[in-house]
Amino acid sequence: MTHLLLDIDAGAINWSRAQFALTAIYHWLFVPLTLGLAVIMGIIETRYYRTRDPFWRDAAKFWQKLFGINFAMGVATGIILEFEFGTNWSNYSWFVGDIFGAPLAVEGILAFFMESTFVAVMFFGWKKVSPGFHLASTWLTGLGATISAWWILVANAWMQYPVGCEFNPDTMRNEMVSFAEVALSPFAVSKFFHTVTSAWIIGGVFCVGVCCWYLMKKRETKLAIESMKIGAAVGLVAALLTAATGHKSGQDVAEVQPMKLAAMEALYNGGTDQGLTAVAWVNPFAQPDYASGEEPALKIEVPYALSIMATDDPHGYVPGINDLLNGYTTPDGRVEPSADEKIASGKKAIAALAAYRTAKKAGDEQAAQTELKTLQENMKYFGYGYIRDKSELVPYIPINFWAFRVMVGLGCLFILFFAAILFSTYKKDVTALPKWHYMVAIAMIPLAYIASESGWLVAEFGRQPWTIQDMLPTWAAVSDLQSSSIIITFFLFLALFTTMLAVEISILLKQIAKGPETTSSNH
């Protein structure tokens, strides 16, 4: 671990990152709809259980079919994603596999089997089990998918905020010391609620979009109106919850990933009384000259809002990029070392680790203990020892800045959208609206995915260059592979995932065009 293959070809690093991003982006096209439709189909079947009206049974079966199509695709891409940790990121997997693998193992053993069991009952048990058991199976299918998301997000949150572990210089690995600390990390809790509620938005938007297509075609009117009410209600609650949980996530980022927050805001020089940037011109194609400290052009901000978001205090201190690179002192006297000091401390830790192992091998216990003490004193900044230049600590600002604004802007739009839909369904004749109203609702479906993927971009690009925050940079985590082999698999995966997405969309559209199999009058 003292060298970590730092001579790996840069192409292998970049292509490995690109391949993982490709897989994750495609996987995340399927997961949110699974989580969102699980809530909607559960509510609809609950209506059937309470009323015993065959209309609600037909409606439940219809939405469950759409759920099932999407569910199968999500499982396929998720399996490939987990394999890539071993193939492309073997240094990472070896260094922290005991910790990172634990939540993924729990997800596979508990949540995945739970989903698999109850999804079979949900699809094939309508005439074989009691209505109450079938309803429970539908909700448990959704709960299983949500629990699955919990453990995956725990693993991801640990990469963003590594807790519950200690470095063992004898095994050269980070080892878990508290599973509870990993599983119940406040960063993981915030990430879970923000991610899952945002997924419910996609379920709500998809439901409303499908219903508006039926209304535009003057088909399945009752199904469309009643499902739209449920979809819009779920979506509105989800959008409001996403905004609330987003505030908590912002505070967590400010505390443990301040460089990510500074990149999201294009905040070069921080301080107290910081405003939140509403609009500014940040060139989307080039890293800005943050060292000059000159603010982006055309900047309009909401006074004090960034300080409130980060600290719950309108006068709170928020460091900028230059503050984080050069070191700073907060108003309450806390001193944060500069990036150069952290790098020096990290190099000292790496050298002490090498000397410790040499002394242990030679049987010099006194020297080993001396080096171990030095290692422990500098272990906090161990990862910085692999940073070659402090500019590498700054994420790509344009992606973080614009993706954050796309996410937040569309999130606000969805609140208005769902409120308008609910108003229309309860106060107006939604079957008589102009065609463009329905087209707008349908167009919201891709916008919901854009907002969701933008959030993922902020989360992952914002922690660069770290694979594990402050512990392991990307170039120290990658496998020693030839870039040519990664390029080949990249384009194979691109073709495979694009085909799978096209197949899913085609099957979904055919099923929607076919409509529900009705045993009741719902036209």
Secondary structure as UniProt FT lines:
FT   TURN            4..7
FT   HELIX           10..51
FT   HELIX           54..87
FT   HELIX           90..106
FT   HELIX           107..112
FT   HELIX           113..124
FT   TURN            126..128
FT   HELIX           131..160
FT   STRAND          165..168
FT   TURN            169..172
FT   STRAND          173..176
FT   HELIX           179..183
FT   HELIX           186..216
FT   TURN            217..218
FT   HELIX           221..256
FT   HELIX           258..265
FT   STRAND          276..281
FT   TURN            284..285
FT   HELIX           290..292
FT   STRAND          297..302
FT   TURN            303..304
FT   HELIX           305..311
FT   TURN            314..315
FT   HELIX           321..326
FT   STRAND          328..329
FT   TURN            331..332
FT   STRAND          335..336
FT   HELIX           339..362
FT   HELIX           365..378
FT   HELIX           379..386
FT   HELIX           390..393
FT   HELIX           397..427
FT   HELIX           430..432
FT   HELIX           435..461
FT   TURN            462..465
FT   STRAND          466..468
FT   TURN            469..471
FT   STRAND          472..473
FT   HELIX           474..476
FT   HELIX           483..514
//
